[in-house]
Amino acid sequence: MTITEYMEKHGLTDAALDAMAAPYERGDYPEEEGKVYSGPHIDAVGKRRVTVVYDAGDTQRVAALARARGVRPSEIYREALDYYLAAQA
């Protein structure tokens, strides 16, 4: 389903979305239960995306290891970072 199809299905228009978002963008939204986050959504869940440049040979080794383990390469990078940080403690 595309965003256009979703909006049509739920009777949403660009103008309606703008009107709903305006108080939050201005900071004068009504007090409610729950927390309103500002900034990137990744910050709210405690994760942040970073870009790291590795040598091509290293990335190929990581990709091969990930294939062998049946995981995504990001799992290998996270595991290596955890191992390194634990060794620094």
Residue pairs with C-beta under 8 A, 6 or more apart in sequence:
1 9
6 12
7 13
23 29
23 30
24 36
29 36
37 43
37 44
40 48
42 48
42 49
52 77
54 62
59 73
62 73
62 76
62 77
63 73
65 76
66 72
66 73
66 75
66 76
69 75
69 76
